[in-house]
């Protein structure tokens, strides 16, 4: 899968986003472009200076929809409430690329995605990389943050979910992770 990626968008390039961008840039089989989207000019300038993305835009740019729609894989690295807002936009824009996230709080995000998918079905595979650091922001990136780490993939939210909601998407994303950095663990997310 990594060879077929032409334009990966990392929306939210803090510690995890910049670390992922670094890993992609250094990967032997990745020849695509990385588009970064950040909230502050300071982050944008730092990421450009470090050459961690080919293009970097501010999240409040007027042409955000066209920037994102040019990408074939979107990785969301935002706080969960911001991720939910972005998901709503992606549904309205009818984004057709593969989507995953790096959010830690699962249930509300997964629930919102399923509600929004009544309007337009996204190619979303929820995930939670089990890595990180006490340091935050792009300056805290770690070169090998994802090497030999566990990544939890979210298969279904509850018994009511369609069993095959994302079998092909999960298989595709799982292959991408296994060949590149992670071991994975499939999780059925349930409210306790």
N, C-alpha and C positions, 0 to 999 in steps of 0.2 A: 504494500500500500504506500509506503513512504516515497517510493520512486514515482508514483503517479500524482503526488501532490504538486500542484503548480503554484498555489498561493494560499498560505496558511495565515489566518488572522488570529492574533492573540489579543483579545479585548481585556485589558487589565494586565499591565506588565510590571507588577510588583516583583517580589522575590521569586515566586513560583513561575510567573510568566517570563521573566528575563532568563531564568535558569533553563526553562524549556526552549526558549529562542536560541540560547547558546548551544544547547545539545543538538538542536536541529541544524544549526549552522555548521557544526563540527561533524555531523553524521555523513559517512561516506556515500550513502545512497540518496541523500536529500539534495536535489538541485533546484528546488522551487524558491519562491520568494516569501519572505515573512513581512506581513503587515502588522504593525503594532498600533494599538489604540490606547491612549492614556488620558488621565484627567488633568495633569498639570504641564505647563510649559517646561518646568524644571525637569520632570521625568522625561519628556520628549527630547530635550537637548542632551541629557545624559545618555539615553538609549542610542541616539544618533551618533554621538561621540564614540561610544563603545562598539558601534556597528553591529548591534544585536538585532536590528530589523532593517529591511531594505527601504521601508516607508514607515513613518510614524505620524499619526494624526491625533489631534485632541478629540476627546469624546463628544464635545459640543460642536464639532464642525458641521456646517450646513449640508454637506453632501455625504453624510455618514451612510445612508442607505446604499448609494452607488458604490462606495468603497467596500462595504461588506459584501454586497452581491457579486463583486468580482472575485471573491475568494471561494475555494472549494472545501475548506475545513476551518471551522470557527471554534476556538478554544476560549471559553469564558473564565476569566480569572478575577471576578468581582465579588464583593460582598453579596450575600444571597438576595437581599431586597433589590439591589441594583441589577442583579442577574435576572430576577423576575421581570423587571421593567424592560430589560433588553429582549427577553423572550417574547414579550408582548409585541415589541417592534418587529422582531423577526417573523412572527406570524403575520402581521399586517403587511410586511414587505414580501411575504411568500418566499422566504430564503430557502434555497434547495440544497445547499451544501450540508455536509456532515457537521454536527455540532456536539461538543462535549463541554464539560465544565470542570472546575477545580474547587468547587464550593465544599465547605465542610458540613453545613446544615442541609440535610437531605429532604426531609418529609415535605415541607412547605414548597420547596422548589419543584419537586417531582409532582406534587398535587397541582400546582399552577400550570405546569407544562401540559398535563393531561387535560385540564380545563381549556386551555388555549388551543389544544390540538383538535377540539371540536370544530374550529373554524378552518384551520389549515394544519395538516400533519407534518410536523418537523421531523427531520432525520436526526433525532437527538438520542445520545447515549450518555446517561448520567454517570459521572465518575468522581472518585475522590482519591487522589494520590496521597499516600501515607508518607509524606515527607514535609519538610518545612524547617523553619528556624525561628529563633526568637527575634531575629532581625527582620525588618520589613522594608518594603520599597525596592526599587530597581537596583540601587547601589549594593544591596545585600545578596545579589545573585550568587549562586553556588554552582560551579562548573559541572560537577557530577551529582547534583541533587537527586536525580531520578534513577541513577544506576542501582540495580538490584533492590529496588523498593517495591512495595506492594501497592497496587492500584485497585480500588474497589469499583466494580462496574455495577450499575443498578439495573437489574433485569425487570422487576415489576414492583409496583407500589403495594398492591393488595391482591387478594383472590379475584376481585372484580376486574383487574387489568386483563387485557387480552394476552394470552400466553405468548403469542408470536409478535407482540408489539414491536420488538426491535431485534429479532433473532439475527437477521442479516447484518444490521448495523452493528450489533454487539460483536458478531464474529469478525467483521471487517476491522473494527476498532481494536478488538482484542488481539488480532494478528499483528496490527501495527505496534501495539504496546509490547507484546512478547518478543517480537523481532528486534526491538530497539532498546527498551530500558527495563521494563517491569515484569513482575509476575502479577497475575491478577486474581481477584476473588470476586465471584458473582454474589450479589446481595439482593435479597428481597426486602425492600424498605417498608416498615410498618410502624404506625404510630402506637406507642405503648400506653 
